[in-house]
Amino acid sequence: MKTPRERLSINAYLVFFLVHTAQMGLGIVGVQRVIFVEARQDAWIAVLLSGLWIHLVVFVIYQTLKQTEHDNIFSLHTFVYGRVFGWMVNAAVVVYFLMAYTSILLGYVEMALTWMYPDFPLWGGALILVVLTVYALYGGGFRLVAGVSFITFFMTIWIIIVFFQPLKYAEWIRLLPIFEATPKQMANGVLKTAYTMLGFEVLYIIYPFVKEKGRAHRYAQLGVLLTTFLVASVTIIAIVFFSPKQLEVTIWASLSMFTIVKFPFIERFEYVVIPLWLLVILPNLLMFMWAMTRGGKALFHVKQKYLLFVFGLMSFFVAILFKRRATINEFIDQVGWYGFWLSFVYPFILYMLVKYKAWMREKKQ
């Protein structure tokens, strides 16, 4: 498998940051409630099961990419399905990245407006994020995405320490009884975790840009492991901090826990976290926009920098269609459902199809 030019390729260790930051976005701010509603006090087990499944999926993705000369998911689809149907499947993948990008944009803007700027229009916040994304990628490209993922990881990882402050008010008895959720409830909990844990599928696209491809799999698995640990940790903290009735109605559980954090020089710590969280979602926005344009290049044979403006405008116009939180939540749920099938299930199907197609080609030779 060929690697792009030296100035476009990255070292394998950066895959850890790319995969982890692609997963760690807005979902962790409020995922605790949606999982708890389904799996109750076993919600943290649903997170671990989801993480184990993702580890398996990442292994399958790596095996799929390793066995052919086709360098990303878009060329794999052409190889497996042919030019016409492959183009249609690639278009569906690009639509997914567009939906994922827009859902992150909407979620962050809606959270910021609710907590800090209630009179600021949603379209204004969406426009700011779209312009920021397009401006950054137009002059940077993939190496900028990798650099931002690396830098923002170290700039924001300290927030995790603050998450543990509410433990002094913890009621650990709320974790009991364990394994009370039925298989159906646990499956629903895993499904609801999907939106928060999505992002690892970018391995399909970034793999060709890795210099030491043999080491990419190891770092991708480490990135997923850290994400699983963090999501499971904040879920456990929310369960033992809130009463069950409180957690069922607390939309942004993580932000609500931040309200008890006090420093001598900061009265409202959540007012620091919300602007800082832009650094957490920025790698998400850059990665999904770059993936969109990469797919658009495969579809329309147009330079990525020109497609930035097209997809940026499309995302902005989709975002301003939403006026109420209920419709935004419905859209995010749809993205999670779409992403679940595309990222959690489809890689196994694609692996078998690629395996079969490669076998058929060898047989003919």
RORODO-736621 format. One record per residue (C-alpha): residue number from 1; residue in three letters; y, x, z. Coordinates in steps of 0.5 Angstrom, whole numbers, plus 2048, in hexadecimal, padded with zeros to 3 digits. Layout:
<recs>
REC  i  aa  north  east  up
REC  NUM  ALA  Y  X  Z .
...
</recs>
This chain:
<recs>
REC  i  aa  north  east  up
REC  1  MET  800  800  800 .
REC  2  LYS  807  803  7FE .
REC  3  THR  80C  804  803 .
REC  4  PRO  814  803  801 .
REC  5  ARG  818  809  800 .
REC  6  GLU  819  80D  806 .
REC  7  ARG  820  80A  808 .
REC  8  LEU  81D  803  808 .
REC  9  SER  817  805  80C .
REC  10  ILE  817  805  814 .
REC  11  ASN  812  809  819 .
REC  12  ALA  80C  805  81C .
REC  13  TYR  80F  804  823 .
REC  14  LEU  815  800  820 .
REC  15  VAL  80F  7FA  81F .
REC  16  PHE  80F  7F9  826 .
REC  17  PHE  816  7F7  827 .
REC  18  LEU  816  7F3  820 .
REC  19  VAL  810  7EF  822 .
REC  20  HIS  813  7EE  829 .
REC  21  THR  81A  7EC  828 .
REC  22  ALA  818  7E8  822 .
REC  23  GLN  814  7E4  827 .
REC  24  MET  819  7E4  82D .
REC  25  GLY  81E  7E0  82B .
REC  26  LEU  821  7D9  82E .
REC  27  GLY  81A  7D6  830 .
REC  28  ILE  81A  7DA  836 .
REC  29  VAL  820  7D6  839 .
REC  30  GLY  81D  7CF  839 .
REC  31  VAL  815  7D0  837 .
REC  32  GLN  813  7CF  83F .
REC  33  ARG  815  7C8  83F .
REC  34  VAL  811  7C6  838 .
REC  35  ILE  80B  7CA  83A .
REC  36  PHE  80B  7C7  841 .
REC  37  VAL  80B  7C0  83E .
REC  38  GLU  805  7C1  83B .
REC  39  ALA  801  7C5  83F .
REC  40  ARG  804  7C4  846 .
REC  41  GLN  803  7CA  84B .
REC  42  ASP  7FE  7CD  846 .
REC  43  ALA  804  7CE  841 .
REC  44  TRP  803  7D6  842 .
REC  45  ILE  7FC  7D6  840 .
REC  46  ALA  7FE  7D2  839 .
REC  47  VAL  803  7D8  838 .
REC  48  LEU  7FD  7DD  839 .
REC  49  LEU  7F9  7DA  835 .
REC  50  SER  7FE  7D9  82F .
REC  51  GLY  7FF  7E1  830 .
REC  52  LEU  7F8  7E2  830 .
REC  53  TRP  7F8  7DE  829 .
REC  54  ILE  7FE  7E2  826 .
REC  55  HIS  7FA  7E9  828 .
REC  56  LEU  7F4  7E6  824 .
REC  57  VAL  7F9  7E4  81E .
REC  58  VAL  7FD  7EB  81E .
REC  59  PHE  7F6  7EE  81D .
REC  60  VAL  7F4  7E9  817 .
REC  61  ILE  7FB  7EB  814 .
REC  62  TYR  7FA  7F2  815 .
REC  63  GLN  7F3  7F2  812 .
REC  64  THR  7F6  7ED  80C .
REC  65  LEU  7FB  7F2  80A .
REC  66  LYS  7F7  7F8  80B .
REC  67  GLN  7F2  7F6  806 .
REC  68  THR  7F6  7F5  7FF .
REC  69  GLU  7FB  7F9  7FC .
REC  70  HIS  800  7F3  7FC .
REC  71  ASP  805  7F5  801 .
REC  72  ASN  808  7EE  804 .
REC  73  ILE  806  7E7  805 .
REC  74  PHE  80A  7E5  7FE .
REC  75  SER  806  7EA  7FA .
REC  76  LEU  7FF  7E8  7FE .
REC  77  HIS  801  7E0  7FC .
REC  78  THR  802  7E2  7F5 .
REC  79  PHE  7FB  7E6  7F5 .
REC  80  VAL  7F7  7E0  7F8 .
REC  81  TYR  7FA  7DA  7F5 .
REC  82  GLY  7FD  7DD  7EE .
REC  83  ARG  804  7DD  7EC .
REC  84  VAL  806  7D5  7EC .
REC  85  PHE  802  7D3  7F2 .
REC  86  GLY  804  7D9  7F6 .
REC  87  TRP  80B  7D8  7F4 .
REC  88  MET  80B  7D1  7F7 .
REC  89  VAL  807  7D4  7FE .
REC  90  ASN  80D  7DA  7FE .
REC  91  ALA  812  7D4  7FE .
REC  92  ALA  80F  7D1  804 .
REC  93  VAL  80F  7D7  808 .
REC  94  VAL  817  7D8  806 .
REC  95  VAL  818  7D1  808 .
REC  96  TYR  815  7D3  80F .
REC  97  PHE  819  7D9  810 .
REC  98  LEU  81F  7D5  80E .
REC  99  MET  81D  7D0  813 .
REC  100  ALA  81C  7D5  818 .
REC  101  TYR  822  7D8  817 .
REC  102  THR  826  7D2  818 .
REC  103  SER  822  7CF  81E .
REC  104  ILE  824  7D6  822 .
REC  105  LEU  82B  7D5  81F .
REC  106  LEU  82C  7CE  821 .
REC  107  GLY  828  7CF  828 .
REC  108  TYR  82D  7D4  82A .
REC  109  VAL  833  7D1  828 .
REC  110  GLU  831  7CA  82B .
REC  111  MET  830  7CE  832 .
REC  112  ALA  836  7D2  832 .
REC  113  LEU  83A  7CC  830 .
REC  114  THR  837  7C8  836 .
REC  115  TRP  838  7CD  83B .
REC  116  MET  83E  7D1  839 .
REC  117  TYR  842  7CE  833 .
REC  118  PRO  841  7C6  833 .
REC  119  ASP  847  7C5  82F .
REC  120  PHE  846  7CA  82A .
REC  121  PRO  843  7C7  823 .
REC  122  LEU  83B  7C8  822 .
REC  123  TRP  83D  7CA  81A .
REC  124  GLY  842  7D0  81D .
REC  125  GLY  83C  7D3  821 .
REC  126  ALA  837  7D2  81B .
REC  127  LEU  83C  7D5  817 .
REC  128  ILE  83E  7DB  81B .
REC  129  LEU  836  7DD  81C .
REC  130  VAL  835  7DC  814 .
REC  131  VAL  83B  7E1  812 .
REC  132  LEU  839  7E6  818 .
REC  133  THR  832  7E6  815 .
REC  134  VAL  834  7E6  80D .
REC  135  TYR  839  7EC  80F .
REC  136  ALA  834  7F0  813 .
REC  137  LEU  82E  7F0  80E .
REC  138  TYR  833  7F0  808 .
REC  139  GLY  835  7F7  80A .
REC  140  GLY  82E  7F9  80D .
REC  141  GLY  828  7F7  80B .
REC  142  PHE  821  7F7  80E .
REC  143  ARG  823  7FE  812 .
REC  144  LEU  829  7FA  815 .
REC  145  VAL  824  7F5  818 .
REC  146  ALA  81F  7FA  81B .
REC  147  GLY  825  7FE  81E .
REC  148  VAL  828  7F7  821 .
REC  149  SER  821  7F5  824 .
REC  150  PHE  821  7FC  827 .
REC  151  ILE  828  7FC  82A .
REC  152  THR  828  7F5  82C .
REC  153  PHE  821  7F6  830 .
REC  154  PHE  824  7FB  835 .
REC  155  MET  82A  7F7  835 .
REC  156  THR  827  7F1  838 .
REC  157  ILE  820  7F3  83B .
REC  158  TRP  824  7F3  842 .
REC  159  ILE  825  7EC  842 .
REC  160  ILE  81E  7EB  843 .
REC  161  ILE  81F  7EE  84A .
REC  162  VAL  824  7E9  84C .
REC  163  PHE  81E  7E3  84A .
REC  164  PHE  81B  7E6  850 .
REC  165  GLN  820  7E4  855 .
REC  166  PRO  81E  7DD  856 .
REC  167  LEU  818  7DF  859 .
REC  168  LYS  81B  7DF  860 .
REC  169  TYR  81B  7D7  85F .
REC  170  ALA  814  7D7  85C .
REC  171  GLU  80F  7D2  85F .
REC  172  TRP  808  7D5  85C .
REC  173  ILE  804  7CF  85E .
REC  174  ARG  807  7CC  858 .
REC  175  LEU  802  7D0  854 .
REC  176  LEU  7FC  7CC  857 .
REC  177  PRO  7F7  7CA  855 .
REC  178  ILE  7F6  7CE  84F .
REC  179  PHE  7F2  7CC  849 .
REC  180  GLU  7F4  7C5  84A .
REC  181  ALA  7F6  7C4  843 .
REC  182  THR  7F1  7C0  83E .
REC  183  PRO  7F0  7C4  838 .
REC  184  LYS  7F4  7BF  834 .
REC  185  GLN  7FA  7C1  839 .
REC  186  MET  7F9  7C8  838 .
REC  187  ALA  7F8  7C8  830 .
REC  188  ASN  7FF  7C4  830 .
REC  189  GLY  802  7C9  835 .
REC  190  VAL  800  7CF  830 .
REC  191  LEU  803  7CB  82B .
REC  192  LYS  809  7CA  82E .
REC  193  THR  809  7D2  830 .
REC  194  ALA  809  7D3  828 .
REC  195  TYR  811  7D2  827 .
REC  196  THR  812  7D8  82C .
REC  197  MET  80D  7DC  82A .
REC  198  LEU  80E  7DC  823 .
REC  199  GLY  811  7E2  81F .
REC  200  PHE  80B  7E7  81F .
REC  201  GLU  80A  7E4  818 .
REC  202  VAL  80F  7E9  815 .
REC  203  LEU  80A  7EE  815 .
REC  204  TYR  808  7EB  80F .
REC  205  ILE  80E  7EE  80C .
REC  206  ILE  810  7F4  810 .
REC  207  TYR  80A  7F7  80F .
REC  208  PRO  80B  7FB  808 .
REC  209  PHE  811  7FE  80B .
REC  210  VAL  80D  801  811 .
REC  211  LYS  80C  809  810 .
REC  212  GLU  806  80A  814 .
REC  213  LYS  802  803  812 .
REC  214  GLY  7FC  805  816 .
REC  215  ARG  800  805  81D .
REC  216  ALA  804  7FE  81B .
REC  217  HIS  7FF  7FA  81E .
REC  218  ARG  7FF  7FD  824 .
REC  219  TYR  806  7FC  825 .
REC  220  ALA  806  7F5  823 .
REC  221  GLN  801  7F3  828 .
REC  222  LEU  805  7F7  82E .
REC  223  GLY  80B  7F3  82B .
REC  224  VAL  807  7EC  82C .
REC  225  LEU  804  7EE  833 .
REC  226  LEU  80B  7EF  836 .
REC  227  THR  80D  7E9  833 .
REC  228  THR  807  7E5  836 .
REC  229  PHE  809  7E8  83D .
REC  230  LEU  810  7E6  83D .
REC  231  VAL  80F  7DF  83B .
REC  232  ALA  809  7DE  840 .
REC  233  SER  80D  7E1  845 .
REC  234  VAL  814  7DD  844 .
REC  235  THR  80F  7D7  844 .
REC  236  ILE  80C  7D9  84A .
REC  237  ILE  812  7DA  84E .
REC  238  ALA  815  7D3  84B .
REC  239  ILE  80F  7CF  84E .
REC  240  VAL  810  7D2  855 .
REC  241  PHE  817  7D2  855 .
REC  242  PHE  818  7CA  853 .
REC  243  SER  815  7C4  855 .
REC  244  PRO  810  7C1  850 .
REC  245  LYS  815  7BB  84F .
REC  246  GLN  81B  7C0  84E .
REC  247  LEU  817  7C4  849 .
REC  248  GLU  816  7BE  845 .
REC  249  VAL  81D  7BD  844 .
REC  250  THR  820  7C4  844 .
REC  251  ILE  821  7C5  83D .
REC  252  TRP  824  7CD  83D .
REC  253  ALA  81F  7CF  843 .
REC  254  SER  821  7D6  843 .
REC  255  LEU  829  7D5  843 .
REC  256  SER  828  7D0  848 .
REC  257  MET  825  7D6  84C .
REC  258  PHE  82A  7DA  84B .
REC  259  THR  82F  7D6  84E .
REC  260  ILE  82C  7D8  855 .
REC  261  VAL  82E  7E0  853 .
REC  262  LYS  834  7E2  857 .
REC  263  PHE  837  7E9  856 .
REC  264  PRO  83E  7EB  85A .
REC  265  PHE  841  7EC  854 .
REC  266  ILE  83E  7E6  850 .
REC  267  GLU  83F  7DF  852 .
REC  268  ARG  83B  7DB  84C .
REC  269  PHE  836  7E0  84A .
REC  270  GLU  833  7DB  844 .
REC  271  TYR  83A  7DC  841 .
REC  272  VAL  838  7E3  840 .
REC  273  VAL  831  7E2  83E .
REC  274  ILE  833  7DD  838 .
REC  275  PRO  838  7E1  834 .
REC  276  LEU  833  7E7  836 .
REC  277  TRP  82D  7E3  833 .
REC  278  LEU  830  7E4  82C .
REC  279  LEU  82D  7EB  82C .
REC  280  VAL  826  7E8  82D .
REC  281  ILE  827  7E3  828 .
REC  282  LEU  82A  7E8  823 .
REC  283  PRO  824  7EB  821 .
REC  284  ASN  821  7E5  820 .
REC  285  LEU  826  7E2  81B .
REC  286  LEU  826  7E9  817 .
REC  287  MET  81F  7E9  816 .
REC  288  PHE  81E  7E2  814 .
REC  289  MET  824  7E3  80F .
REC  290  TRP  821  7E9  80C .
REC  291  ALA  81A  7E6  80C .
REC  292  MET  81D  7E0  808 .
REC  293  THR  821  7E5  803 .
REC  294  ARG  81B  7E9  802 .
REC  295  GLY  817  7E3  800 .
REC  296  GLY  81D  7E0  7FC .
REC  297  LYS  81C  7E7  7F8 .
REC  298  ALA  815  7E6  7F7 .
REC  299  LEU  816  7DF  7F4 .
REC  300  PHE  81D  7E0  7F0 .
REC  301  HIS  81D  7E7  7EF .
REC  302  VAL  824  7E7  7F1 .
REC  303  LYS  827  7ED  7F6 .
REC  304  GLN  826  7EB  7FD .
REC  305  LYS  82E  7ED  7FF .
REC  306  TYR  830  7E7  7FA .
REC  307  LEU  82A  7E2  7FD .
REC  308  LEU  82E  7E3  804 .
REC  309  PHE  833  7DF  802 .
REC  310  VAL  82F  7DA  7FF .
REC  311  PHE  82A  7D9  805 .
REC  312  GLY  830  7DA  80A .
REC  313  LEU  834  7D4  807 .
REC  314  MET  82D  7D0  807 .
REC  315  SER  82C  7D1  80E .
REC  316  PHE  833  7CF  810 .
REC  317  PHE  833  7C9  80C .
REC  318  VAL  82C  7C7  80F .
REC  319  ALA  82F  7C9  816 .
REC  320  ILE  835  7C4  816 .
REC  321  LEU  831  7BE  814 .
REC  322  PHE  82F  7BE  81B .
REC  323  LYS  833  7BA  820 .
REC  324  ARG  82F  7B9  826 .
REC  325  ARG  82B  7BD  82B .
REC  326  ALA  825  7B8  829 .
REC  327  THR  825  7B9  822 .
REC  328  ILE  826  7C1  823 .
REC  329  ASN  820  7C0  828 .
REC  330  GLU  81C  7BD  823 .
REC  331  PHE  81D  7C2  81D .
REC  332  ILE  81B  7C8  822 .
REC  333  ASP  815  7C4  823 .
REC  334  GLN  813  7C3  81C .
REC  335  VAL  815  7CB  81B .
REC  336  GLY  810  7CC  821 .
REC  337  TRP  80A  7C8  81D .
REC  338  TYR  80C  7CB  817 .
REC  339  GLY  80B  7D2  81A .
REC  340  PHE  805  7D0  81E .
REC  341  TRP  801  7CF  817 .
REC  342  LEU  804  7D4  813 .
REC  343  SER  804  7DA  819 .
REC  344  PHE  7FE  7D8  81D .
REC  345  VAL  7F9  7D5  818 .
REC  346  TYR  7FB  7D7  811 .
REC  347  PRO  7FA  7DE  812 .
REC  348  PHE  7F2  7DD  813 .
REC  349  ILE  7F2  7D9  80C .
REC  350  LEU  7F6  7DE  809 .
REC  351  TYR  7F1  7E4  80B .
REC  352  MET  7EB  7E0  809 .
REC  353  LEU  7EE  7DF  802 .
REC  354  VAL  7F1  7E6  801 .
REC  355  LYS  7EA  7E9  803 .
REC  356  TYR  7E7  7E4  7FE .
REC  357  LYS  7EB  7E6  7F8 .
REC  358  ALA  7EB  7ED  7FA .
REC  359  TRP  7E3  7EC  7FA .
REC  360  MET  7E3  7E9  7F3 .
REC  361  ARG  7E8  7EE  7F0 .
REC  362  GLU  7E3  7F3  7F2 .
REC  363  LYS  7DD  7F0  7EF .
REC  364  LYS  7E0  7EF  7E9 .
REC  365  GLN  7E2  7F6  7E8 .
</recs>
